[in-house]
Amino acid sequence: MMARVLKKRGLGAYSLGLALLFLTGCTTTPTWLGGKSPDEKQSVRFQAPNPGQETGLHSVWKRSLARSPDKHFFHPSRIAVTANAVYVGTFQGSVVSVDRKQGDILWKADAGTSIMGGVAADDDRVYAGTEQGEMVAWARNTGKELWRTRVSTTVDSAPLVTDGKVIFVTLDNHTYALDALTGERVWMHSTPAEALVVMGSSTPTASDGLVYVGYSSGEVFALHSASGGRSWSDNLRVLSGSGELDMMQDVDASIVLSAQMGARVARKLAFAVNHQGQVVAYLAANGNRLWERRLSAVRQPLWSMGRLFIADMEGNLLAINAEDGVEMWRVRVSDGLLTSPVLYKDRVLVADNQRNLFSVDPASGRIMGMDRVSGPVLSQPVVTEDALFLWTNEGDLYRYE
C-alpha cells in the first residue's frame, strides 16, 4: 500500500511523489526489509495461527458501498456509528448512511469531491471534510445538506464534535472550530506548515474543556475548547537523518486520553505518538512528561487495563505499561500495515492492509485467530457493545459479532 507525500506551498499543495506508508524514518532498516527493530532483543514473538484457526467472530452482514479508490489512494479512515446507523465517507465523495442492524442503505449524499479524513455524527447532523477545503453538514435522518463552510485547504482529519463545535485539522496545520449548527467559525489555531507530509492528520481529542491536537510538525497542543487558546504544547520531533523523508514528523495518530492510578491518586494521562519515532505520556492537565520511548506509529493506540496497545510501523503490536512505559510484550502480527487496535470480547483485534483480521490475547500477545476479509483494511475499526464494524479499502462495510 502506497500513500501520497505532498509538498506544500502556502495554502496549496502539489504532489511531490509517492512514498511507502511503512517508512519509519529511523536509522535502522525496517524489519519488513530485513532490518531489526531497536528493541528486538527484548521482544517476545509468537507464530501466527494456522489458516484454519479463526477469530471466532461472525460476519452478520457485508455491504458494498463504493468502488475501490484509484491506485495509491484510499477511502477515509474514520467511520461513525450511532445507535441506529453507520456513516461512511468515500474517496469518490459520498457520505452513506447504513442501517446498523440490517445493513440496508438509508440515504446517500454527495459532497462534490473526495472526502479525506472521515465522518463524525452528533444527535442531529453528520459531518465530513473534503479535498477541496470544505466542511459539510448533513441532516442525520435524511441526508439533506445543511451547511458548507470553506477553509484554508484540504480537510485532512476526520472531524470531532464536542461542546456544540465541529473541530478538525487541515493539510496546512490549521485547526478549525466551527459552530455545529451554523458552520460559522468559532476559532482557529495554526502552526507553520511542513514541506513534506504523509496524507492524513490525527482527529482531535477532547476532555475537560481541552482539545488535544497533533500536527505534521511533530507538535502536540492542548487548546482551550472555548477559545482555541493554548494551554500547553510539546514537540515529538526526532531528527535521525538528513534526508527529506527523515524530516517528516507527522503526528498522524489521535492523542489518547485515559484515567490512570499514579502514587495512589487518579490522574488523567495523554499519550501521543509520531511517525518519526517517539511515544510520550503526559499529564493531560499541564503537559508534564511522565515517560517516553522510541517507537514509530501512525495509528491511534488503545488504552485498556492499564496498558497502552500500539501498532507500530513494522507490523508489530506492543503492550506498554501506561504508568511507566515499560514494554510488557511485543508480537509480529503482519508484514503489512496494521490498523489501530481495538478491544472486543476480551480480545485485542487488529486488521491489516493484506486483508487480514487478527485476534490477540491482551495478557500475553499470543495471536489467537485470523480471518480473511474482502479487501485491505486501512480505516480504524469501530467497536460498540454488541458489534465490530470494519470498512475496507475495496468499499465494503462489515458488521461482526
C-alpha positions in Angstrom: 0.0 0.0 0.0 1.4 3.4 -1.0 0.4 6.8 0.2 0.8 10.2 -1.2 3.5 12.5 0.2 2.7 16.2 -0.5 4.9 19.2 -0.7 3.0 22.3 0.4 3.4 25.9 -0.7 1.4 28.4 1.2 -2.2 27.4 1.4 -1.9 24.9 -1.6 -0.3 21.6 -2.2 1.0 19.6 -5.1 2.0 16.0 -5.4 5.7 15.5 -4.9 5.7 11.8 -5.4 4.9 8.5 -3.7 6.5 7.1 -0.6 5.9 3.9 1.3 3.4 4.4 4.1 5.6 1.9 6.1 8.5 4.4 6.2 9.8 4.5 9.8 12.2 7.4 9.5 14.5 5.6 11.9 18.2 4.9 11.4 17.6 1.2 11.4 16.2 -0.6 8.3 12.5 -1.6 8.8 12.1 -5.3 9.6 9.9 -5.8 6.6 13.0 -5.1 4.5 15.1 -7.4 6.6 16.4 -5.0 9.3 16.0 -5.2 13.0 13.9 -3.3 15.5 15.9 -1.3 18.1 14.2 -3.3 20.8 14.2 -6.7 19.1 16.4 -8.3 21.8 13.6 -7.6 24.3 10.8 -8.8 22.0 8.7 -11.9 22.7 7.3 -13.2 19.4 4.8 -15.9 18.6 3.9 -17.7 15.4 0.8 -16.6 13.6 -2.1 -19.1 13.9 -2.8 -21.7 11.3 -5.1 -20.6 8.5 -7.9 -22.7 9.9 -7.7 -21.0 13.3 -10.3 -18.2 13.1 -11.1 -15.3 15.4 -14.5 -16.7 16.4 -16.3 -13.6 15.2 -19.3 -14.0 13.0 -20.0 -11.7 10.0 -23.6 -10.6 10.3 -23.7 -8.6 7.1 -21.5 -7.1 4.5 -22.5 -4.2 2.2 -20.6 -2.8 -0.8 -20.9 0.9 -0.6 -18.3 2.3 -3.0 -15.8 1.1 -5.6 -12.1 0.9 -4.8 -10.2 4.2 -5.0 -7.7 5.0 -7.7 -4.3 3.3 -7.3 -2.3 4.6 -4.4 -5.3 6.3 -2.8 -7.7 5.3 0.0 -11.1 5.7 1.5 -11.4 8.0 4.5 -10.1 6.3 7.7 -12.9 7.2 10.1 -16.5 5.9 10.2 -19.1 7.0 12.7 -21.5 4.6 14.5 -24.7 5.7 16.3 -27.5 3.8 18.0 -29.3 3.3 14.6 -26.8 3.8 11.8 -23.3 3.6 10.5 -22.0 6.6 8.5 -19.2 6.2 5.9 -17.4 8.6 3.7 -15.8 7.6 0.4 -12.9 8.6 -1.8 -15.5 9.3 -4.6 -17.1 12.0 -2.4 -20.2 10.3 -1.0 -21.5 10.0 2.6 -23.6 6.9 3.1 -25.9 6.1 6.0 -26.4 2.4 6.6 -28.8 0.7 9.0 -26.8 -0.6 11.9 -28.8 -3.8 12.4 -29.6 -4.9 8.9 -27.0 -3.2 6.7 -29.6 -1.5 4.4 -28.6 1.8 2.8 -30.8 4.6 4.4 -29.5 7.5 2.3 -26.6 8.7 0.2 -25.3 12.3 -0.1 -22.8 13.9 -2.5 -20.0 16.1 -1.1 -18.9 17.1 -4.6 -15.3 16.0 -4.2 -13.3 13.4 -2.3 -13.8 13.1 1.4 -10.5 12.8 3.1 -10.3 12.2 6.9 -13.6 10.6 7.6 -17.0 11.4 9.2 -18.5 12.3 12.6 -22.0 12.5 13.8 -24.0 14.0 16.7 -27.7 13.8 17.6 -28.8 15.9 14.6 -26.1 16.1 11.9 -23.3 14.2 10.1 -20.1 16.0 9.2 -17.3 15.4 6.7 -14.4 17.5 5.2 -13.4 17.5 1.6 -10.2 17.6 -0.5 -11.3 21.0 -1.8 -11.2 22.5 1.7 -14.8 22.5 2.8 -16.5 21.1 5.9 -20.1 20.0 5.1 -23.0 19.1 7.4 -26.0 16.9 6.5 -29.2 16.1 8.4 -28.6 12.8 10.2 -32.0 11.3 9.4 -32.5 12.4 5.8 -29.0 13.3 4.3 -30.2 16.8 3.4 -27.2 19.2 3.2 -27.5 21.9 5.9 -24.4 24.0 5.5 -21.0 24.1 3.8 -18.0 26.1 5.1 -14.8 26.8 3.2 -11.4 26.7 5.0 -7.8 27.2 4.0 -7.1 23.9 2.2 -7.8 20.2 2.3 -9.5 18.9 5.4 -7.1 16.2 6.3 -8.6 14.8 9.5 -12.0 13.4 10.5 -13.9 16.0 12.5 -14.5 15.9 16.2 -17.9 17.1 17.5 -17.8 18.5 21.1 -19.4 21.3 23.0 -21.5 22.4 20.1 -18.5 22.7 17.8 -17.0 20.8 14.9 -13.2 20.7 15.2 -10.8 19.4 12.6 -7.3 19.8 11.1 -6.4 20.9 7.6 -3.3 19.9 5.5 -1.6 23.2 6.2 -1.6 22.7 10.0 -4.7 24.7 10.8 -7.2 23.6 13.4 -10.7 25.0 12.9 -13.6 25.0 15.3 -17.0 25.7 13.6 -20.4 26.2 15.1 -22.1 22.8 14.6 -25.5 24.4 14.0 -24.5 27.1 11.5 -21.0 26.3 10.3 -19.6 29.7 11.3 -16.0 29.8 12.5 -15.7 30.0 16.3 -11.8 29.9 16.4 -8.8 28.8 14.5 -5.3 27.7 15.7 -2.3 27.1 13.5 1.4 26.2 13.4 3.7 26.6 10.4 3.1 24.1 7.6 5.7 21.4 6.8 7.3 20.9 3.4 6.6 17.2 3.4 3.8 15.3 5.0 2.1 11.9 4.7 -1.6 12.4 3.8 -3.8 12.1 6.9 -4.0 14.1 10.1 -5.0 13.0 13.6 -8.5 13.6 14.6 -8.6 16.0 17.6 -9.4 14.6 21.1 -11.3 16.5 23.7 -11.8 16.3 27.5 -12.4 18.6 30.5 -12.5 21.7 28.4 -9.3 21.0 26.4 -8.9 19.9 22.8 -5.7 17.9 22.0 -4.3 18.2 18.5 -1.2 16.7 16.8 0.4 18.4 13.7 2.7 17.3 10.9 5.4 19.3 12.5 5.5 16.8 15.4 4.0 19.3 17.7 1.2 18.5 20.2 -1.1 21.2 21.5 -3.7 21.2 24.3 -6.1 24.1 23.3 -9.0 25.6 25.3 -12.2 24.3 23.7 -14.0 27.6 24.2 -11.4 29.9 22.6 -8.7 27.9 20.9 -6.1 29.4 23.1 -3.0 27.4 24.1 -3.0 25.6 27.4 0.3 23.7 26.8 2.3 22.2 24.0 5.2 19.9 23.3 7.2 18.6 20.3 7.8 15.0 19.5 10.3 15.8 16.8 13.2 13.4 16.5 15.9 14.1 13.9 17.6 10.9 13.0 18.8 11.6 9.4 19.5 14.3 6.9 17.2 13.1 4.0 13.9 14.8 3.1 11.9 11.8 4.3 13.7 11.9 7.7 12.2 15.3 8.2 8.6 14.0 8.3 7.5 14.2 11.9 3.7 13.8 11.5 1.5 13.1 14.5 -1.0 11.1 12.5 -2.4 9.1 15.4 -5.0 10.8 17.5 -4.0 11.6 21.1 -5.3 9.0 23.6 -6.6 10.0 27.0 -7.1 7.8 30.0 -7.5 7.7 33.7 -4.6 6.2 35.4 -3.7 5.5 39.1 -0.4 7.0 40.0 1.0 7.2 43.5 -2.5 6.2 44.7 -4.1 9.2 43.1 -6.3 9.1 40.0 -4.9 11.3 37.2 -5.7 11.7 33.5 -2.9 10.9 31.1 -2.5 11.9 27.5 -0.5 9.6 25.1 1.0 10.9 21.8 3.0 9.0 19.2 4.5 10.3 15.9 5.6 8.9 12.6 9.3 9.5 13.3 9.8 7.5 16.4 8.6 8.7 19.8 5.7 7.8 22.1 5.2 10.2 25.1 2.9 10.0 28.1 1.8 13.4 29.6 -0.2 14.6 32.5 -3.2 15.7 30.4 -3.9 18.8 32.5 -0.5 20.5 32.2 1.6 18.6 29.7 4.3 17.4 32.1 6.1 14.4 30.5 5.9 11.2 32.6 7.9 8.9 30.2 8.9 8.5 26.6 10.3 5.7 24.4 11.4 5.3 20.8 8.6 4.0 18.7 7.2 4.9 15.2 3.4 4.7 14.7 0.7 6.3 12.6 -2.3 4.5 14.2 -4.2 5.6 17.3 -3.1 3.5 20.3 -5.6 1.7 22.5 -5.6 2.2 26.3 -7.2 -0.6 28.3 -6.5 -2.3 31.6 -3.6 0.0 32.5 -1.8 -0.8 29.3 -1.2 1.0 26.0 -1.5 -1.2 22.9 0.3 0.2 19.9 0.5 -1.0 16.3 3.9 0.2 15.0 5.2 0.9 11.5 6.7 -2.6 11.2 3.7 -4.8 11.7 4.3 -5.3 15.4 1.7 -5.0 18.2 3.0 -3.9 21.5 1.6 -3.7 25.0 3.2 -1.0 27.2 2.6 -0.3 30.9 0.8 3.0 30.8 2.2 4.2 34.1 5.9 3.9 33.4 6.3 3.0 29.7 7.8 -0.5 30.3 7.2 -2.9 27.4 5.1 -5.9 28.5 5.2 -7.8 25.2 5.6 -7.4 21.5 4.4 -9.7 18.7 5.0 -9.5 15.0 1.4 -9.7 13.6 1.8 -8.8 9.9 4.3 -7.9 7.2 1.9 -5.1 6.2 0.5 -2.0 7.8 -1.8 -2.6 10.9 -4.9 -0.6 11.8 -5.5 0.9 15.2 -6.1 -1.9 17.8 -9.5 -2.2 19.5 -10.8 -4.3 22.4 -13.8 -6.5 21.7 -15.0 -9.6 23.7 -11.8 -9.6 25.8 -9.6 -9.8 22.8 -7.5 -7.1 21.1 -8.5 -7.0 17.4 -6.3 -5.5 14.7 -6.6 -5.7 10.9 -4.1 -5.0 8.1 -3.7 -3.9 4.5 -3.3 -7.5 3.5 -7.0 -8.4 4.0 -6.5 -10.0 7.5 -8.3 -9.6 10.8 -6.4 -10.8 13.9 -7.4 -11.7 17.4 -4.7 -11.2 20.1 -4.7 -12.2 23.7 -4.2 -8.9 25.6 -2.4 -10.6 28.5 0.3 -12.4 26.6 0.3 -11.0 23.0 -0.4 -14.5 21.6 -2.3 -14.4 18.3 -5.4 -16.5 18.9 -7.0 -16.4 15.4 -7.2 -14.8 12.0 -10.0 -14.2 9.5 -9.8 -13.0 5.9 -11.8 -10.0 4.7 -12.6 -8.8 1.2 -10.1 -6.0 0.9 -7.3 -4.1 2.7 -8.4 -2.5 5.9 -6.9 0.9 6.3 -9.6 2.5 8.4 -9.9 2.4 12.2 -12.2 -0.4 13.4 -15.2 0.7 15.5 -16.4 -1.3 18.5 -19.8 -1.0 20.2 -21.3 -3.1 23.0 -22.6 -5.7 20.6 -20.6 -5.4 17.3 -17.4 -4.7 15.5 -17.5 -2.6 12.2 -14.8 -2.8 9.6 -14.5 -0.6 6.5 -12.3 -1.9 3.7 -10.5 -0.1 1.0 -12.5 -2.0 -1.5 -15.6 -0.1 -0.3 -17.1 -2.9 1.8 -18.6 -2.4 5.2 -18.8 -5.4 7.6 -20.6 -5.9 10.9 -19.2 -8.7 13.1 -20.5 -10.1 16.3 
